[in-house]
Amino acid sequence: MADCLDHEASSAPDEAGEIWRAVFVPNRIPSDAPCFRLTDNQTFVYWNGRAARLIQTLAGAESVELRLVWSTDPTAEPHPRPMGF
């Protein structure tokens, strides 16, 4: 569990708890962990890039789609609906 969501900059969760635009406070992200859940929403799991790429390598690229949620790189484009199916 991580309390790293910037509530002012992020979109409000919808009825299912999905946050379409998640913005994180960089120094509060548990970067030493492969993944985390938000304290406000325990349904969705956010994986760091390194762990997500490892899962994709092990499961196969056709089985796992990587979707960018947030980045410190201002030129990176987050997926428009990262938690949507």
PDB file of N, CA, C and O in Angstrom, chain B, residues numbered from 101:
ATOM      1  N   MET B 101       0.843  -1.170   0.000  1.00  0.00           N
ATOM      2  CA  MET B 101       0.000   0.000   0.000  1.00  0.00           C
ATOM      3  C   MET B 101       0.892   1.238   0.000  1.00  0.00           C
ATOM      4  O   MET B 101       1.894   1.314   0.711  1.00  0.00           O
ATOM      5  N   ALA B 102       0.499   2.184  -0.807  1.00  0.00           N
ATOM      6  CA  ALA B 102       1.285   3.411  -0.890  1.00  0.00           C
ATOM      7  C   ALA B 102       0.362   4.621  -0.953  1.00  0.00           C
ATOM      8  O   ALA B 102      -0.610   4.636  -1.707  1.00  0.00           O
ATOM      9  N   ASP B 103       0.671   5.608  -0.171  1.00  0.00           N
ATOM     10  CA  ASP B 103      -0.072   6.864  -0.181  1.00  0.00           C
ATOM     11  C   ASP B 103       0.722   7.845  -1.035  1.00  0.00           C
ATOM     12  O   ASP B 103       1.353   8.764  -0.514  1.00  0.00           O
ATOM     13  N   CYS B 104       0.686   7.641  -2.356  1.00  0.00           N
ATOM     14  CA  CYS B 104       1.520   8.449  -3.239  1.00  0.00           C
ATOM     15  C   CYS B 104       0.724   9.170  -4.324  1.00  0.00           C
ATOM     16  O   CYS B 104       1.316   9.832  -5.177  1.00  0.00           O
ATOM     17  N   LEU B 105      -0.592   9.057  -4.310  1.00  0.00           N
ATOM     18  CA  LEU B 105      -1.421   9.704  -5.324  1.00  0.00           C
ATOM     19  C   LEU B 105      -1.544  11.195  -5.034  1.00  0.00           C
ATOM     20  O   LEU B 105      -1.829  11.595  -3.905  1.00  0.00           O
ATOM     21  N   ASP B 106      -1.327  12.009  -6.055  1.00  0.00           N
ATOM     22  CA  ASP B 106      -1.543  13.450  -5.953  1.00  0.00           C
ATOM     23  C   ASP B 106      -3.022  13.686  -6.259  1.00  0.00           C
ATOM     24  O   ASP B 106      -3.421  13.717  -7.423  1.00  0.00           O
ATOM     25  N   HIS B 107      -3.822  13.850  -5.227  1.00  0.00           N
ATOM     26  CA  HIS B 107      -5.277  13.962  -5.390  1.00  0.00           C
ATOM     27  C   HIS B 107      -5.692  15.215  -6.152  1.00  0.00           C
ATOM     28  O   HIS B 107      -6.712  15.208  -6.841  1.00  0.00           O
ATOM     29  N   GLU B 108      -4.929  16.270  -6.038  1.00  0.00           N
ATOM     30  CA  GLU B 108      -5.256  17.521  -6.740  1.00  0.00           C
ATOM     31  C   GLU B 108      -5.041  17.387  -8.245  1.00  0.00           C
ATOM     32  O   GLU B 108      -5.841  17.904  -9.025  1.00  0.00           O
ATOM     33  N   ALA B 109      -3.982  16.707  -8.664  1.00  0.00           N
ATOM     34  CA  ALA B 109      -3.643  16.605 -10.085  1.00  0.00           C
ATOM     35  C   ALA B 109      -4.270  15.391 -10.768  1.00  0.00           C
ATOM     36  O   ALA B 109      -4.323  15.336 -11.997  1.00  0.00           O
ATOM     37  N   SER B 110      -4.741  14.430  -9.997  1.00  0.00           N
ATOM     38  CA  SER B 110      -5.328  13.202 -10.552  1.00  0.00           C
ATOM     39  C   SER B 110      -6.826  13.371 -10.758  1.00  0.00           C
ATOM     40  O   SER B 110      -7.464  14.220 -10.136  1.00  0.00           O
ATOM     41  N   SER B 111      -7.373  12.544 -11.644  1.00  0.00           N
ATOM     42  CA  SER B 111      -8.828  12.547 -11.815  1.00  0.00           C
ATOM     43  C   SER B 111      -9.461  11.797 -10.649  1.00  0.00           C
ATOM     44  O   SER B 111      -8.831  10.946 -10.021  1.00  0.00           O
ATOM     45  N   ALA B 112     -10.698  12.124 -10.378  1.00  0.00           N
ATOM     46  CA  ALA B 112     -11.426  11.426  -9.310  1.00  0.00           C
ATOM     47  C   ALA B 112     -11.756  10.013  -9.776  1.00  0.00           C
ATOM     48  O   ALA B 112     -11.993   9.807 -10.966  1.00  0.00           O
ATOM     49  N   PRO B 113     -11.779   9.043  -8.881  1.00  0.00           N
ATOM     50  CA  PRO B 113     -12.125   7.675  -9.279  1.00  0.00           C
ATOM     51  C   PRO B 113     -13.574   7.602  -9.770  1.00  0.00           C
ATOM     52  O   PRO B 113     -14.451   8.300  -9.260  1.00  0.00           O
ATOM     53  N   ASP B 114     -13.808   6.743 -10.771  1.00  0.00           N
ATOM     54  CA  ASP B 114     -15.184   6.540 -11.224  1.00  0.00           C
ATOM     55  C   ASP B 114     -15.875   5.560 -10.279  1.00  0.00           C
ATOM     56  O   ASP B 114     -15.318   5.197  -9.243  1.00  0.00           O
ATOM     57  N   GLU B 115     -17.075   5.135 -10.633  1.00  0.00           N
ATOM     58  CA  GLU B 115     -17.856   4.259  -9.740  1.00  0.00           C
ATOM     59  C   GLU B 115     -17.152   2.940  -9.441  1.00  0.00           C
ATOM     60  O   GLU B 115     -17.320   2.368  -8.364  1.00  0.00           O
ATOM     61  N   ALA B 116     -16.358   2.459 -10.405  1.00  0.00           N
ATOM     62  CA  ALA B 116     -15.632   1.201 -10.218  1.00  0.00           C
ATOM     63  C   ALA B 116     -14.299   1.411  -9.509  1.00  0.00           C
ATOM     64  O   ALA B 116     -13.592   0.448  -9.211  1.00  0.00           O
ATOM     65  N   GLY B 117     -13.954   2.673  -9.238  1.00  0.00           N
ATOM     66  CA  GLY B 117     -12.693   2.968  -8.575  1.00  0.00           C
ATOM     67  C   GLY B 117     -11.553   3.255  -9.526  1.00  0.00           C
ATOM     68  O   GLY B 117     -10.427   3.496  -9.091  1.00  0.00           O
ATOM     69  N   GLU B 118     -11.830   3.233 -10.830  1.00  0.00           N
ATOM     70  CA  GLU B 118     -10.778   3.466 -11.823  1.00  0.00           C
ATOM     71  C   GLU B 118     -10.410   4.944 -11.866  1.00  0.00           C
ATOM     72  O   GLU B 118     -11.279   5.812 -11.950  1.00  0.00           O
ATOM     73  N   ILE B 119      -9.118   5.213 -11.807  1.00  0.00           N
ATOM     74  CA  ILE B 119      -8.594   6.572 -11.909  1.00  0.00           C
ATOM     75  C   ILE B 119      -8.027   6.703 -13.314  1.00  0.00           C
ATOM     76  O   ILE B 119      -7.015   6.082 -13.640  1.00  0.00           O
ATOM     77  N   TRP B 120      -8.671   7.501 -14.137  1.00  0.00           N
ATOM     78  CA  TRP B 120      -8.261   7.616 -15.540  1.00  0.00           C
ATOM     79  C   TRP B 120      -6.947   8.357 -15.687  1.00  0.00           C
ATOM     80  O   TRP B 120      -6.145   8.029 -16.560  1.00  0.00           O
ATOM     81  N   ARG B 121      -6.718   9.345 -14.851  1.00  0.00           N
ATOM     82  CA  ARG B 121      -5.468  10.102 -14.913  1.00  0.00           C
ATOM     83  C   ARG B 121      -4.860  10.102 -13.520  1.00  0.00           C
ATOM     84  O   ARG B 121      -5.264  10.873 -12.650  1.00  0.00           O
ATOM     85  N   ALA B 122      -3.893   9.236 -13.326  1.00  0.00           N
ATOM     86  CA  ALA B 122      -3.211   9.141 -12.034  1.00  0.00           C
ATOM     87  C   ALA B 122      -1.905   9.925 -12.100  1.00  0.00           C
ATOM     88  O   ALA B 122      -1.095   9.734 -13.007  1.00  0.00           O
ATOM     89  N   VAL B 123      -1.718  10.795 -11.139  1.00  0.00           N
ATOM     90  CA  VAL B 123      -0.473  11.547 -11.006  1.00  0.00           C
ATOM     91  C   VAL B 123       0.062  11.227  -9.619  1.00  0.00           C
ATOM     92  O   VAL B 123      -0.655  11.318  -8.623  1.00  0.00           O
ATOM     93  N   PHE B 124       1.333  10.850  -9.572  1.00  0.00           N
ATOM     94  CA  PHE B 124       1.927  10.435  -8.309  1.00  0.00           C
ATOM     95  C   PHE B 124       2.926  11.465  -7.794  1.00  0.00           C
ATOM     96  O   PHE B 124       3.502  12.227  -8.571  1.00  0.00           O
ATOM     97  N   VAL B 125       3.122  11.481  -6.496  1.00  0.00           N
ATOM     98  CA  VAL B 125       4.141  12.312  -5.858  1.00  0.00           C
ATOM     99  C   VAL B 125       5.430  11.492  -5.919  1.00  0.00           C
ATOM    100  O   VAL B 125       5.539  10.475  -5.234  1.00  0.00           O
ATOM    101  N   PRO B 126       6.408  11.913  -6.726  1.00  0.00           N
ATOM    102  CA  PRO B 126       7.590  11.082  -6.985  1.00  0.00           C
ATOM    103  C   PRO B 126       8.307  10.550  -5.748  1.00  0.00           C
ATOM    104  O   PRO B 126       8.691   9.380  -5.721  1.00  0.00           O
ATOM    105  N   ASN B 127       8.493  11.375  -4.734  1.00  0.00           N
ATOM    106  CA  ASN B 127       9.261  10.909  -3.569  1.00  0.00           C
ATOM    107  C   ASN B 127       8.443  10.010  -2.639  1.00  0.00           C
ATOM    108  O   ASN B 127       8.963   9.531  -1.631  1.00  0.00           O
ATOM    109  N   ARG B 128       7.169   9.776  -2.968  1.00  0.00           N
ATOM    110  CA  ARG B 128       6.351   8.875  -2.144  1.00  0.00           C
ATOM    111  C   ARG B 128       6.037   7.559  -2.855  1.00  0.00           C
ATOM    112  O   ARG B 128       5.364   6.695  -2.293  1.00  0.00           O
ATOM    113  N   ILE B 129       6.522   7.403  -4.088  1.00  0.00           N
ATOM    114  CA  ILE B 129       6.329   6.145  -4.817  1.00  0.00           C
ATOM    115  C   ILE B 129       7.289   5.108  -4.232  1.00  0.00           C
ATOM    116  O   ILE B 129       8.477   5.396  -4.084  1.00  0.00           O
ATOM    117  N   PRO B 130       6.809   3.921  -3.900  1.00  0.00           N
ATOM    118  CA  PRO B 130       7.700   2.876  -3.363  1.00  0.00           C
ATOM    119  C   PRO B 130       8.518   2.240  -4.493  1.00  0.00           C
ATOM    120  O   PRO B 130       8.237   1.121  -4.922  1.00  0.00           O
ATOM    121  N   SER B 131       9.531   2.970  -4.968  1.00  0.00           N
ATOM    122  CA  SER B 131      10.295   2.531  -6.139  1.00  0.00           C
ATOM    123  C   SER B 131      11.120   1.274  -5.888  1.00  0.00           C
ATOM    124  O   SER B 131      11.568   0.636  -6.841  1.00  0.00           O
ATOM    125  N   ASP B 132      11.327   0.909  -4.638  1.00  0.00           N
ATOM    126  CA  ASP B 132      12.069  -0.317  -4.338  1.00  0.00           C
ATOM    127  C   ASP B 132      11.176  -1.555  -4.426  1.00  0.00           C
ATOM    128  O   ASP B 132      11.680  -2.678  -4.406  1.00  0.00           O
ATOM    129  N   ALA B 133       9.871  -1.367  -4.521  1.00  0.00           N
ATOM    130  CA  ALA B 133       8.923  -2.490  -4.624  1.00  0.00           C
ATOM    131  C   ALA B 133       8.554  -2.703  -6.095  1.00  0.00           C
ATOM    132  O   ALA B 133       8.508  -1.738  -6.858  1.00  0.00           O
ATOM    133  N   PRO B 134       8.291  -3.942  -6.502  1.00  0.00           N
ATOM    134  CA  PRO B 134       7.918  -4.190  -7.898  1.00  0.00           C
ATOM    135  C   PRO B 134       6.532  -3.654  -8.245  1.00  0.00           C
ATOM    136  O   PRO B 134       6.249  -3.372  -9.409  1.00  0.00           O
ATOM    137  N   CYS B 135       5.671  -3.513  -7.242  1.00  0.00           N
ATOM    138  CA  CYS B 135       4.320  -3.010  -7.489  1.00  0.00           C
ATOM    139  C   CYS B 135       3.759  -2.419  -6.201  1.00  0.00           C
ATOM    140  O   CYS B 135       4.322  -2.597  -5.121  1.00  0.00           O
ATOM    141  N   PHE B 136       2.646  -1.716  -6.335  1.00  0.00           N
ATOM    142  CA  PHE B 136       1.977  -1.168  -5.158  1.00  0.00           C
ATOM    143  C   PHE B 136       0.506  -0.952  -5.463  1.00  0.00           C
ATOM    144  O   PHE B 136       0.097  -0.896  -6.623  1.00  0.00           O
ATOM    145  N   ARG B 137      -0.275  -0.832  -4.416  1.00  0.00           N
ATOM    146  CA  ARG B 137      -1.686  -0.456  -4.503  1.00  0.00           C
ATOM    147  C   ARG B 137      -1.835   0.868  -3.765  1.00  0.00           C
ATOM    148  O   ARG B 137      -1.072   1.173  -2.848  1.00  0.00           O
ATOM    149  N   LEU B 138      -2.820   1.640  -4.173  1.00  0.00           N
ATOM    150  CA  LEU B 138      -3.073   2.919  -3.513  1.00  0.00           C
ATOM    151  C   LEU B 138      -3.884   2.700  -2.244  1.00  0.00           C
ATOM    152  O   LEU B 138      -4.695   1.776  -2.170  1.00  0.00           O
ATOM    153  N   THR B 139      -3.670   3.535  -1.265  1.00  0.00           N
ATOM    154  CA  THR B 139      -4.433   3.413  -0.021  1.00  0.00           C
ATOM    155  C   THR B 139      -5.915   3.674  -0.261  1.00  0.00           C
ATOM    156  O   THR B 139      -6.761   3.120   0.441  1.00  0.00           O
ATOM    157  N   ASP B 140      -6.238   4.513  -1.246  1.00  0.00           N
ATOM    158  CA  ASP B 140      -7.632   4.852  -1.555  1.00  0.00           C
ATOM    159  C   ASP B 140      -8.342   3.773  -2.364  1.00  0.00           C
ATOM    160  O   ASP B 140      -9.569   3.681  -2.335  1.00  0.00           O
ATOM    161  N   ASN B 141      -7.584   2.960  -3.082  1.00  0.00           N
ATOM    162  CA  ASN B 141      -8.174   1.958  -3.968  1.00  0.00           C
ATOM    163  C   ASN B 141      -7.311   0.711  -3.938  1.00  0.00           C
ATOM    164  O   ASN B 141      -6.203   0.705  -4.473  1.00  0.00           O
ATOM    165  N   GLN B 142      -7.803  -0.321  -3.329  1.00  0.00           N
ATOM    166  CA  GLN B 142      -7.015  -1.541  -3.188  1.00  0.00           C
ATOM    167  C   GLN B 142      -7.305  -2.548  -4.294  1.00  0.00           C
ATOM    168  O   GLN B 142      -6.848  -3.689  -4.223  1.00  0.00           O
ATOM    169  N   THR B 143      -8.059  -2.142  -5.317  1.00  0.00           N
ATOM    170  CA  THR B 143      -8.405  -3.045  -6.413  1.00  0.00           C
ATOM    171  C   THR B 143      -7.304  -3.128  -7.455  1.00  0.00           C
ATOM    172  O   THR B 143      -6.939  -4.219  -7.892  1.00  0.00           O
ATOM    173  N   PHE B 144      -6.778  -1.985  -7.851  1.00  0.00           N
ATOM    174  CA  PHE B 144      -5.819  -1.933  -8.948  1.00  0.00           C
ATOM    175  C   PHE B 144      -4.383  -2.001  -8.436  1.00  0.00           C
ATOM    176  O   PHE B 144      -4.057  -1.459  -7.380  1.00  0.00           O
ATOM    177  N   VAL B 145      -3.537  -2.676  -9.205  1.00  0.00           N
ATOM    178  CA  VAL B 145      -2.122  -2.815  -8.870  1.00  0.00           C
ATOM    179  C   VAL B 145      -1.313  -2.025  -9.890  1.00  0.00           C
ATOM    180  O   VAL B 145      -1.524  -2.161 -11.096  1.00  0.00           O
ATOM    181  N   TYR B 146      -0.403  -1.212  -9.416  1.00  0.00           N
ATOM    182  CA  TYR B 146       0.494  -0.450 -10.276  1.00  0.00           C
ATOM    183  C   TYR B 146       1.866  -1.119 -10.222  1.00  0.00           C
ATOM    184  O   TYR B 146       2.465  -1.229  -9.152  1.00  0.00           O
ATOM    185  N   TRP B 147       2.364  -1.567 -11.379  1.00  0.00           N
ATOM    186  CA  TRP B 147       3.665  -2.227 -11.474  1.00  0.00           C
ATOM    187  C   TRP B 147       4.690  -1.214 -11.964  1.00  0.00           C
ATOM    188  O   TRP B 147       4.375  -0.364 -12.797  1.00  0.00           O
ATOM    189  N   ASN B 148       5.925  -1.302 -11.448  1.00  0.00           N
ATOM    190  CA  ASN B 148       6.957  -0.434 -11.994  1.00  0.00           C
ATOM    191  C   ASN B 148       7.407  -1.010 -13.340  1.00  0.00           C
ATOM    192  O   ASN B 148       7.177  -2.185 -13.629  1.00  0.00           O
ATOM    193  N   GLY B 149       8.038  -0.186 -14.146  1.00  0.00           N
ATOM    194  CA  GLY B 149       8.412  -0.590 -15.503  1.00  0.00           C
ATOM    195  C   GLY B 149       9.279  -1.835 -15.553  1.00  0.00           C
ATOM    196  O   GLY B 149       9.068  -2.707 -16.396  1.00  0.00           O
ATOM    197  N   ARG B 150      10.242  -1.925 -14.667  1.00  0.00           N
ATOM    198  CA  ARG B 150      11.150  -3.075 -14.649  1.00  0.00           C
ATOM    199  C   ARG B 150      10.388  -4.373 -14.401  1.00  0.00           C
ATOM    200  O   ARG B 150      10.599  -5.357 -15.110  1.00  0.00           O
ATOM    201  N   ALA B 151       9.514  -4.389 -13.416  1.00  0.00           N
ATOM    202  CA  ALA B 151       8.741  -5.596 -13.096  1.00  0.00           C
ATOM    203  C   ALA B 151       7.744  -5.920 -14.206  1.00  0.00           C
ATOM    204  O   ALA B 151       7.549  -7.088 -14.543  1.00  0.00           O
ATOM    205  N   ALA B 152       7.113  -4.895 -14.775  1.00  0.00           N
ATOM    206  CA  ALA B 152       6.140  -5.121 -15.850  1.00  0.00           C
ATOM    207  C   ALA B 152       6.817  -5.738 -17.073  1.00  0.00           C
ATOM    208  O   ALA B 152       6.265  -6.645 -17.695  1.00  0.00           O
ATOM    209  N   ARG B 153       8.005  -5.253 -17.417  1.00  0.00           N
ATOM    210  CA  ARG B 153       8.731  -5.827 -18.563  1.00  0.00           C
ATOM    211  C   ARG B 153       9.155  -7.269 -18.288  1.00  0.00           C
ATOM    212  O   ARG B 153       9.142  -8.097 -19.199  1.00  0.00           O
ATOM    213  N   LEU B 154       9.527  -7.579 -17.052  1.00  0.00           N
ATOM    214  CA  LEU B 154       9.886  -8.951 -16.691  1.00  0.00           C
ATOM    215  C   LEU B 154       8.675  -9.875 -16.837  1.00  0.00           C
ATOM    216  O   LEU B 154       8.794 -10.967 -17.394  1.00  0.00           O
ATOM    217  N   ILE B 155       7.523  -9.448 -16.346  1.00  0.00           N
ATOM    218  CA  ILE B 155       6.298 -10.249 -16.484  1.00  0.00           C
ATOM    219  C   ILE B 155       5.985 -10.463 -17.957  1.00  0.00           C
ATOM    220  O   ILE B 155       5.632 -11.570 -18.362  1.00  0.00           O
ATOM    221  N   GLN B 156       6.112  -9.413 -18.762  1.00  0.00           N
ATOM    222  CA  GLN B 156       5.834  -9.529 -20.191  1.00  0.00           C
ATOM    223  C   GLN B 156       6.806 -10.500 -20.859  1.00  0.00           C
ATOM    224  O   GLN B 156       6.404 -11.276 -21.727  1.00  0.00           O
ATOM    225  N   THR B 157       8.064 -10.468 -20.470  1.00  0.00           N
ATOM    226  CA  THR B 157       9.059 -11.388 -21.026  1.00  0.00           C
ATOM    227  C   THR B 157       8.733 -12.831 -20.659  1.00  0.00           C
ATOM    228  O   THR B 157       8.821 -13.723 -21.503  1.00  0.00           O
ATOM    229  N   LEU B 158       8.361 -13.060 -19.415  1.00  0.00           N
ATOM    230  CA  LEU B 158       8.064 -14.418 -18.954  1.00  0.00           C
ATOM    231  C   LEU B 158       6.753 -14.961 -19.524  1.00  0.00           C
ATOM    232  O   LEU B 158       6.663 -16.142 -19.860  1.00  0.00           O
ATOM    233  N   ALA B 159       5.750 -14.109 -19.631  1.00  0.00           N
ATOM    234  CA  ALA B 159       4.429 -14.559 -20.099  1.00  0.00           C
ATOM    235  C   ALA B 159       4.292 -14.496 -21.612  1.00  0.00           C
ATOM    236  O   ALA B 159       3.466 -15.197 -22.197  1.00  0.00           O
ATOM    237  N   GLY B 160       5.096 -13.661 -22.240  1.00  0.00           N
ATOM    238  CA  GLY B 160       5.007 -13.474 -23.681  1.00  0.00           C
ATOM    239  C   GLY B 160       4.341 -12.147 -24.002  1.00  0.00           C
ATOM    240  O   GLY B 160       3.337 -11.778 -23.393  1.00  0.00           O
ATOM    241  N   ALA B 161       4.909 -11.438 -24.964  1.00  0.00           N
ATOM    242  CA  ALA B 161       4.401 -10.110 -25.321  1.00  0.00           C
ATOM    243  C   ALA B 161       2.951 -10.146 -25.779  1.00  0.00           C
ATOM    244  O   ALA B 161       2.219  -9.173 -25.600  1.00  0.00           O
ATOM    245  N   GLU B 162       2.530 -11.261 -26.370  1.00  0.00           N
ATOM    246  CA  GLU B 162       1.144 -11.370 -26.836  1.00  0.00           C
ATOM    247  C   GLU B 162       0.164 -11.576 -25.679  1.00  0.00           C
ATOM    248  O   GLU B 162      -1.045 -11.432 -25.860  1.00  0.00           O
ATOM    249  N   SER B 163       0.674 -11.911 -24.502  1.00  0.00           N
ATOM    250  CA  SER B 163      -0.184 -12.181 -23.338  1.00  0.00           C
ATOM    251  C   SER B 163      -0.301 -11.005 -22.374  1.00  0.00           C
ATOM    252  O   SER B 163      -1.254 -10.932 -21.598  1.00  0.00           O
ATOM    253  N   VAL B 164       0.657 -10.089 -22.418  1.00  0.00           N
ATOM    254  CA  VAL B 164       0.692  -8.984 -21.455  1.00  0.00           C
ATOM    255  C   VAL B 164       0.879  -7.668 -22.204  1.00  0.00           C
ATOM    256  O   VAL B 164       1.848  -7.490 -22.943  1.00  0.00           O
ATOM    257  N   GLU B 165      -0.055  -6.757 -22.003  1.00  0.00           N
ATOM    258  CA  GLU B 165       0.044  -5.428 -22.603  1.00  0.00           C
ATOM    259  C   GLU B 165       0.546  -4.453 -21.548  1.00  0.00           C
ATOM    260  O   GLU B 165      -0.020  -4.360 -20.459  1.00  0.00           O
ATOM    261  N   LEU B 166       1.607  -3.731 -21.873  1.00  0.00           N
ATOM    262  CA  LEU B 166       2.134  -2.722 -20.959  1.00  0.00           C
ATOM    263  C   LEU B 166       1.441  -1.399 -21.246  1.00  0.00           C
ATOM    264  O   LEU B 166       1.362  -0.969 -22.397  1.00  0.00           O
ATOM    265  N   ARG B 167       0.941  -0.756 -20.200  1.00  0.00           N
ATOM    266  CA  ARG B 167       0.259   0.529 -20.338  1.00  0.00           C
ATOM    267  C   ARG B 167       0.881   1.527 -19.369  1.00  0.00           C
ATOM    268  O   ARG B 167       0.898   1.308 -18.157  1.00  0.00           O
ATOM    269  N   LEU B 168       1.381   2.605 -19.909  1.00  0.00           N
ATOM    270  CA  LEU B 168       1.983   3.640 -19.072  1.00  0.00           C
ATOM    271  C   LEU B 168       0.894   4.389 -18.312  1.00  0.00           C
ATOM    272  O   LEU B 168      -0.072   4.870 -18.904  1.00  0.00           O
ATOM    273  N   VAL B 169       1.061   4.479 -17.011  1.00  0.00           N
ATOM    274  CA  VAL B 169       0.118   5.212 -16.168  1.00  0.00           C
ATOM    275  C   VAL B 169       0.660   6.607 -15.880  1.00  0.00           C
ATOM    276  O   VAL B 169      -0.072   7.594 -15.958  1.00  0.00           O
ATOM    277  N   TRP B 170       1.941   6.681 -15.547  1.00  0.00           N
ATOM    278  CA  TRP B 170       2.530   7.941 -15.128  1.00  0.00           C
ATOM    279  C   TRP B 170       4.035   7.858 -15.297  1.00  0.00           C
ATOM    280  O   TRP B 170       4.613   6.775 -15.208  1.00  0.00           O
ATOM    281  N   SER B 171       4.670   8.991 -15.540  1.00  0.00           N
ATOM    282  CA  SER B 171       6.118   9.042 -15.677  1.00  0.00           C
ATOM    283  C   SER B 171       6.614  10.415 -15.239  1.00  0.00           C
ATOM    284  O   SER B 171       5.887  11.406 -15.315  1.00  0.00           O
ATOM    285  N   THR B 172       7.855  10.457 -14.785  1.00  0.00           N
ATOM    286  CA  THR B 172       8.470  11.748 -14.477  1.00  0.00           C
ATOM    287  C   THR B 172       8.891  12.450 -15.765  1.00  0.00           C
ATOM    288  O   THR B 172       9.188  13.645 -15.751  1.00  0.00           O
ATOM    289  N   ASP B 173       8.918  11.716 -16.878  1.00  0.00           N
ATOM    290  CA  ASP B 173       9.266  12.275 -18.185  1.00  0.00           C
ATOM    291  C   ASP B 173       8.048  13.031 -18.729  1.00  0.00           C
ATOM    292  O   ASP B 173       7.031  12.407 -19.033  1.00  0.00           O
ATOM    293  N   PRO B 174       8.128  14.349 -18.856  1.00  0.00           N
ATOM    294  CA  PRO B 174       6.967  15.116 -19.313  1.00  0.00           C
ATOM    295  C   PRO B 174       6.567  14.818 -20.759  1.00  0.00           C
ATOM    296  O   PRO B 174       5.450  15.143 -21.161  1.00  0.00           O
ATOM    297  N   THR B 175       7.448  14.213 -21.544  1.00  0.00           N
ATOM    298  CA  THR B 175       7.110  13.885 -22.936  1.00  0.00           C
ATOM    299  C   THR B 175       6.459  12.509 -23.067  1.00  0.00           C
ATOM    300  O   THR B 175       5.963  12.165 -24.140  1.00  0.00           O
ATOM    301  N   ALA B 176       6.455  11.728 -22.005  1.00  0.00           N
ATOM    302  CA  ALA B 176       5.842  10.392 -22.050  1.00  0.00           C
ATOM    303  C   ALA B 176       4.320  10.529 -22.085  1.00  0.00           C
ATOM    304  O   ALA B 176       3.746  11.338 -21.357  1.00  0.00           O
ATOM    305  N   GLU B 177       3.681   9.739 -22.929  1.00  0.00           N
ATOM    306  CA  GLU B 177       2.218   9.789 -23.085  1.00  0.00           C
ATOM    307  C   GLU B 177       1.574   8.660 -22.294  1.00  0.00           C
ATOM    308  O   GLU B 177       1.731   7.497 -22.665  1.00  0.00           O
ATOM    309  N   PRO B 178       0.853   8.961 -21.215  1.00  0.00           N
ATOM    310  CA  PRO B 178       0.150   7.903 -20.489  1.00  0.00           C
ATOM    311  C   PRO B 178      -0.952   7.291 -21.355  1.00  0.00           C
ATOM    312  O   PRO B 178      -1.512   7.956 -22.226  1.00  0.00           O
ATOM    313  N   HIS B 179      -1.247   6.039 -21.108  1.00  0.00           N
ATOM    314  CA  HIS B 179      -2.335   5.359 -21.815  1.00  0.00           C
ATOM    315  C   HIS B 179      -3.639   6.078 -21.457  1.00  0.00           C
ATOM    316  O   HIS B 179      -3.813   6.460 -20.299  1.00  0.00           O
ATOM    317  N   PRO B 180      -4.565   6.280 -22.410  1.00  0.00           N
ATOM    318  CA  PRO B 180      -5.794   7.013 -22.104  1.00  0.00           C
ATOM    319  C   PRO B 180      -6.711   6.314 -21.095  1.00  0.00           C
ATOM    320  O   PRO B 180      -7.502   6.969 -20.417  1.00  0.00           O
ATOM    321  N   ARG B 181      -6.607   5.018 -20.998  1.00  0.00           N
ATOM    322  CA  ARG B 181      -7.420   4.282 -20.012  1.00  0.00           C
ATOM    323  C   ARG B 181      -6.587   3.105 -19.495  1.00  0.00           C
ATOM    324  O   ARG B 181      -6.838   1.959 -19.867  1.00  0.00           O
ATOM    325  N   PRO B 182      -5.608   3.380 -18.649  1.00  0.00           N
ATOM    326  CA  PRO B 182      -4.649   2.347 -18.260  1.00  0.00           C
ATOM    327  C   PRO B 182      -5.234   1.144 -17.534  1.00  0.00           C
ATOM    328  O   PRO B 182      -4.683   0.049 -17.640  1.00  0.00           O
ATOM    329  N   MET B 183      -6.318   1.307 -16.811  1.00  0.00           N
ATOM    330  CA  MET B 183      -6.890   0.186 -16.069  1.00  0.00           C
ATOM    331  C   MET B 183      -8.100  -0.419 -16.771  1.00  0.00           C
ATOM    332  O   MET B 183      -8.693  -1.376 -16.274  1.00  0.00           O
ATOM    333  N   GLY B 184      -8.465   0.132 -17.917  1.00  0.00           N
ATOM    334  CA  GLY B 184      -9.640  -0.363 -18.638  1.00  0.00           C
ATOM    335  C   GLY B 184      -9.371  -1.664 -19.365  1.00  0.00           C
ATOM    336  O   GLY B 184      -8.239  -1.955 -19.753  1.00  0.00           O
ATOM    337  N   PHE B 185     -10.412  -2.431 -19.543  1.00  0.00           N
ATOM    338  CA  PHE B 185     -10.292  -3.698 -20.266  1.00  0.00           C
ATOM    339  C   PHE B 185     -11.107  -3.641 -21.530  1.00  0.00           C
ATOM    340  O   PHE B 185     -11.142  -4.612 -22.286  1.00  0.00           O
TER     341      PHE B 185
END
